[in-house]
Amino acid sequence: MTKTFHIRSPLQGQLVSMTCAVGDSITPGTTIATLELMKMQHVVQSPVAGFVTDIGYAVGDLVEEASVLVSVRLDDTVTSEAAAEDPASTTIRAQDELQTARELTLDAARPDAFQRRQATGRRSARENIDDLIDENSFREIGQLVFAAQRARRSIDDLKKRTPADGLVAGLATINGAGATHNTDCVVLHYDYTVLAGTQGAMNHAKTDRLLAIADEGQRPVIFFTEGGGGRPGDVDVATLAGLHVPSFAALARLSGKVPLIGIASGYCFAGNAAFLGCCDVVIATQNTSIGMGGPAMIEGGGLGRVDAADVGPADVQFRNGVIDVLVEDDAAAVDAARRYLAFFQGDRTEWQRSDIDLDQSIPTNRLQVYDMRSVIAGIADADSVLELRAGFAPGMITAFATLAGRSIGIIANNPAHLAGAIEQDGADKAARFMQLCDAHGIPIVSLCDTPGIMVGTESEQKAQVRHASRLFVTGANLTVPLVSVIIRKAYGLGAMAMAGGGFHEAHTTIAWPSGEFGAMGIEGAVRLGYRKELEAITDTEARETEFRRRVDEAYERGKALNAAPYFEFDAVIQPSETRQWLIAALATHTADVRGRRPNVDTW
């Protein structure tokens, strides 16, 4: 007996196609019709084999749910010559299209541009990112966007010529093995091979999206900022000047909340330089030129013509403090970024003690200069020190390091420059570094060897009063511990400034036996305090002998062992005991104070 099967509509909708006719043979999986509901199309396939005997609707008809679309005379022996359509074929085609679109954004799709980049000794944006991040961890955001200059080129041409609109950006993990937090990061890298790394509508939109993600998830930001600034003629920005771009404020608002790492290599001008300057740390390569305006802006402002390499070369920007870490090339810049970020990613489980003998680090002659950087290396874990702004303000040293695996910030006077006197730039450098440590919960170790704050008419012409006072205001408002170690000279306001405002303001103040204390430098105090007595001695040699006697007498009173009974500081220790004291002093500190400081000064 012949059996008939009715294929019913699974939903209400409009019949937009009927792909079978009366008399056709069909098999399970054969598409027989397509219905449309709310702009979405639903394919109806046969669940049975047989011959079509009746069709209930015509194309364009409104079909009710459960109504009969097609009647089929069942016949299991029927084999259709037409192969059943693979229901996954549409998905596979879409996946192929996605893969093709992605490949257009990769270096291999633009061999000429990639080779030109390599010829300059530079790496591509994607090569730098691959080197920076943990393997296979990059989740790219906005990979398929392209430049908005539609009036000039076709869409297909723009996709090929302006992949990712010149900004490769996304999320990735960095230093994931062993770190406890801050491993999931936002990474942005302008691509100089695309419109000279300029800023367009689409890459600004990507920047805004990623900075919002960084803010929401408290993710560190690593920003490679090479590029020429704003992109004139980006027709997607239908404004007079385009001054409502929120990207710069979005990055600036992250200051003090998350680590911000800026990397410059090559030319970095205008808006790109503004992004760089908002970062906590600036890492740059030797071939860098950084400026708030490039050659075109300089010439347009009537300031003459200048070569791009001469706008703000790396050696200039290193000496003036714009660049924190100056390195040889792109690979070294990426390595420095990973090292810097590690200080904000929790305690390290693997570390080694330095083999430097601190007990032998200070000369017996109190007037003989020594190497403060060697002292820092001896206190910190071996090979853990990363100095910042080494080319700027040579009288003050600022560095990150680890101590028994824990991140610390170090400020130190440099006795090799003006005996360690605190100048304007040095005060700014130390105060800003203390803000950075405070914002991210990193305790501070202060190594004091200073005759005081620099004085003199020339110094006052540079606003010394304001600059030096930053150390007091910043130190007095720290939320992290500051431990002060008196290495040698601790005189006057300068020594107080190095201790957070006063020796008892510091979490702990300890002194080495070489420490010496006073309201001002010994030699100056003797010259002022005994001026009449010294002037009364007419013989020059005898006057100098008396001066030296009184200096030695004053030093004897003010040296650490004799100053200790006055309890202006906590203890006199052997230099070799310093690590033990510091580790104990910081043992109870936790870094959960992020967000307490609203921002970190850019200077």
Salt bridges, closest charged atoms under 4 A:
ASP131 OD2 - ARG123 NH2 2.86
ASP131 OD1 - ARG338 NH1 3.73
GLU140 OE1 - ARG126 NH1 2.88
ASP157 OD2 - ARG153 NH1 2.98
ASP157 OD1 - ARG161 NE 2.89
ASP165 OD1 - ARG231 NH1 2.73
ASP184 OD1 - ARG139 NH1 3.10
ASP184 OD2 - ARG219 NE 2.90
ASP215 OD1 - LYS257 NZ 3.70
GLU226 OE1 - ARG117 NH2 2.82
GLU226 OE1 - ARG122 NH2 3.19
ASP234 OD2 - ARG231 NH1 3.45
ASP236 OD1 - ARG150 NH2 3.45
ASP280 OD2 - HIS440 NE2 3.78
GLU299 OE2 - ARG305 NE 3.05
ASP315 OD2 - ARG319 NH1 3.95
ASP330 OD2 - ARG122 NE 3.65
ASP335 OD1 - ARG338 NH2 3.59
ASP381 OD1 - ARG579 NH1 3.04
GLU387 OE2 - ARG373 NH2 2.88
GLU423 OE1 - HIS417 NE2 2.98
ASP428 OD2 - HIS467 ND1 2.74
ASP428 OD1 - ARG470 NH1 3.17
ASP438 OD2 - ARG597 NH2 3.09
ASP449 OD1 - LYS489 NZ 2.54
GLU458 OE2 - LYS462 NZ 3.86
GLU516 OE2 - ARG366 NH2 2.61
GLU523 OE2 - ARG366 NH1 3.18
GLU546 OE2 - ARG549 NH2 2.83
GLU546 OE2 - ARG550 NE 2.81
GLU553 OE2 - ARG549 NH1 3.68
GLU553 OE1 - ARG557 NH1 3.49
GLU556 OE2 - LYS559 NZ 2.98
ASP601 OD2 - ARG470 NH2 2.83
